């Protein structure tokens, strides 16, 4: 706030309404925040103003309020927005076949490995991909501390069948412990453990994660750099992005679902992995609380 010459976040000046409007607009542009999320922020801001004995700057009951107009406009966009579709078994099977034929560092092989992991974990795109192929996305806390959003090698620990931490990375792991540093549900620092599927080697999530880890190391990623990387057709290392994932998936979907319309193809995106995982959990009878 001081950076923009605003000495106090609260006050009676009408300009505060514009400040809050700019803030929520940036939430939508920079973080793709949904209207419900933005409403939550606005309500917290209004509470702060009320506690300081000021009128709330974002009166959500006033349709002429600048903040309300922005939120309502966002809601209308969400009403007409295309819902994402889960990938199909045919797409996943074709992705596997393609990964076997191409180089291990190709975008197709990388997407297959991550989606094999996502099938079990339901990862969000920000937890493994970046917004651009050249820059790393970071989360900034109010204190100014910056943390990389996506998984880095130090977040993953592999264990052998005896439960011992693997030192020799060429040893086949039996378990993987994943630690989330940044999560949308704010359960930062949460860890989950996955067990290898020795019956279905091609789609084992632990083996897929091991390939992701080894690829990152072989391509020179440090323990503090994201693992979602691939090598493009020019031999240049790039970060995986939502756009690149959608490109790979739609190319395969177009081939295996030749009867799909352009509208149906457009519903396949990086978010389709998470939707797919939730569908599988629902089919397995898991509760909504478990899936959040």
Secondary structure, DSSP 8 states (H G I E B T S, - for coil): -GGGT-S-S--S-THHHHHHHHHHHHHHHHH---HHHHHHHHHHHHHHHHHTT---S--TT-TTSHHHHHHHHHHHHHHHS-------HHHHHHHHHHHHHS-TTSHHHHHHHHHHHHHHH---GGGT-BSSSS---EEE-TTS-EEE-S-BGGGEEEE-TTS-B--STTS--SEEEEE-SS-TTS-TT-EEEEE--SS-GGG-HHHHHHHHHHHHHHTT--TTSBS-EEE-TTS-EEE-BHHHHHHHHHHHHHHH-TT--HHHHHT-STTHHHHHHHHHHHHTT--HHHH-
